[in-house]
Amino acid sequence: MSVEALANRLEKNAGARRAWAKREGLTAFRLYDGDMPEWPLAIDAYAGLLHVIAYPRRKQLKAGVGELVAGVQQACAQGLQVATADVVVKVHEPRPWGEAPFEKAPGPTRLVTVEEYGRRFECNLTDFLDTGLFLDHRLTRRLVGRASQGARVLNLFAYTGSFTVHALAGGAVETTTVDLSNTYCAWAERNLALNGFATGPRHRVLRDDALAFLEHDRGEYDVIVADPPSFSASKKMGRRFEVQRDHAFLLERCLERLSPGGALYFSTNFVDFAPGPRLEGAEELTAKTLPADFRQRRHRCWRLGREGGGGPGPDRPSGAPRRR
């Protein structure tokens, strides 16, 4: 592995990418997306800091990841003129299903506020594998924002509430933000506050399992966002969810809550996802929602209406949500 080659690639990418991001109004964007097989990395800029996730090959894991991490830091410092202290490197190591793929390294938490099309978001570069903002869904968020003028919006599996922020900025009159995690609900409230929005009777942030919420809620919504995890076996709800097996059930429950003429945005990051019959006839938006700074496809996305899709009614799932 040549550190010099990686540094040169980063320097080459950075000039055009930084200029593009400035034009777009972005301070969080991808600089490197697995461009070179010998350097299996995702490198993102966050308001001047760098966030790196390494996906080491089997040989690299056997040899130890210390050399990989040191090489990444050196290449970033050399190619991007960033201090090594401002390069946060995380290693995504395969682990048994159900175990976290990342353990926080010792040291202080690094928080940063980034901008995206005039919206502001708090990102945590150190404590979790993900930062709190999925950059691959940037254009999906903008689509939802543009569809939300005068709308009642439901954001399921809401994570840190970024879709809700775009919906409110787009003119949503009511928002309901649902996530199972207290941590993410509190984070969502901070993101709302960063953008001048407050929670209240018309703008709710609810700690709940999204599937359970759909079972007991009787509200009607004009825009629904459902970005479920690939797999989940939440102890809080005591059931298992698999997006491949259970997406039809999820879509049916969402469509029951959708107003006539409303739009349901469904997305998944499950690499091997195969759309079931319920997505037949739905409009796939993937080509429109993949950002220019990503080389690799990170998600698939569809838009459905009350009459969209076909197929038999799905079986009830046995699972509950967890992040990607």
Secondary structure, 3 states (H helix, E strand, C coil): CCHHHHHHHHHHHHHHHHHHHHHHCECEEEEEECCECCECEEEEEECCEEEEEECCCHHHHHHCCHHHHHHHHHHHHHHHCCCHHHEEEEECCCCCCCCCCCCCCCCCCCEEEEEECCEEEEEECCCCCCCCCCHHHHHHHHHHHHHCCCCEEEEECCCCCHHHHHHHHCCCCEEEEEECCHHHHHHHHHHHHHCCCCCECCEEEEECCHHHHHHHCCCCEEEEEECCCCEEEECCCCEEEEHHHHHHHHHHHHHHHEEEEEEEEEEECCCCCCCCHHHCCCEECHHHHCCCCCCCCCCEEEEECCCCCCCCCCCCCCCECCCC
